[in-house]
Amino acid sequence: MLVVYRRTDGAIASNSGTNSNLPDGPAFEAEVQNAIRKLGGTAQDYGEYRLNDNESAETVAAILASGSYDLTFDEAGQPSGVIIYERLAVVTDKAQIVADGVDTATVTVMLPDGAEDGEVIFEVNGEQAAVTTTVNRMATLEFSSAEAGVYGIEAISARHGRAGVEVRAE
């Protein structure tokens, strides 16, 4: 896996995922183009950190399953490791509600053990529905609809990724 990071602040710009033919990731010159398209700049603005997909399989799998991750840097400013943030979880008390605008489903987001409370954005069918801060690593959204349909409800955390549930209103 090749991780491309921005040199100015260490922010992750992209990663190559896994590839059984290239366990150390593709050429930097190829992957850095994704970072440039996403964040701008030139290839010199970015650095690389490599994890062998086989030798570091556990870390690579954890990165791919994570909500997010950051690189750590040594005293010389070179990447030296990875901090992995677990993905949040989302559940609902009802998968189906009456489409009367009164019946509600409570959607609950739970941040992983040890996570600090933070901002969570709830989206319904891709549209922002609420922004809230977790308390004791949890936040809720009361959802109702007067229109029948299937609603995708996602919770998004900058540090812990996104996850969602579906609620059907009939």
Long-range contacts (C-beta under 8 A, 24 or more apart in sequence): 1-25, 1-50, 1-51, 1-52, 1-53, 1-56, 1-60, 1-63, 2-26, 2-28, 2-31, 2-48, 2-49, 2-50, 3-48, 3-49, 3-50, 3-51, 3-71, 3-79, 4-28, 4-31, 4-32, 4-34, 4-35, 4-46, 4-47, 4-48, 5-46, 5-47, 5-48, 5-49, 5-71, 5-79, 6-35, 6-39, 6-41, 6-45, 6-46, 6-47, 7-45, 7-46, 7-47, 8-45, 10-70, 10-71, 10-73, 10-79, 12-68, 12-69, 12-70, 12-71, 13-38, 13-39, 13-46, 14-38, 15-63, 17-64, 18-53, 18-60, 18-64, 19-53, 20-53, 23-52, 23-53, 23-54, 23-55, 24-50, 24-52, 24-53, 25-50, 25-51, 47-79, 49-79, 51-82, 59-84, 66-161, 67-112, 67-157, 67-159, 67-160, 67-161, 67-162, 68-158, 68-159, 68-160, 68-161, 85-112, 85-115, 85-159, 85-160, 85-161, 86-112, 86-115, 86-160, 87-112, 87-160, 87-161, 87-163, 88-112, 88-120, 88-155, 88-157, 88-160, 88-161, 88-162, 88-163, 89-163, 90-153, 90-154, 90-155, 90-163, 90-164, 90-165, 91-165, 92-143, 92-153, 92-165, 92-167, 94-167, 95-165, 95-166, 95-167, 95-168, 96-167, 96-168, 96-169, 96-170, 97-143, 97-144, 97-145, 97-167, 97-168, 97-169, 97-170, 98-169, 98-170, 99-145, 99-146, 99-147, 99-148, 99-149, 99-169, 99-170, 100-144, 100-146, 101-144, 101-145, 101-146, 102-144, 103-144, 104-142, 104-143, 104-144, 105-142, 105-143, 105-144, 105-167, 106-140, 106-141, 106-142, 106-143, 107-140, 107-141, 107-142, 107-143, 107-153, 107-155, 107-165, 107-167, 108-138, 108-139, 108-140, 109-134, 109-138, 109-139, 109-140, 109-155, 109-157, 109-163, 110-137, 110-138, 111-137, 111-138, 111-157, 111-160, 112-137, 112-160, 113-137, 115-159, 115-160, 118-157, 118-158, 118-159, 119-157, 119-158, 120-155, 120-156, 120-157, 121-155, 121-156, 121-157, 122-153, 122-154, 122-155, 122-156, 123-153, 123-154, 123-156, 124-151, 124-152, 124-153, 125-151, 125-152, 126-152, 129-153, 143-167, 144-169, 145-169
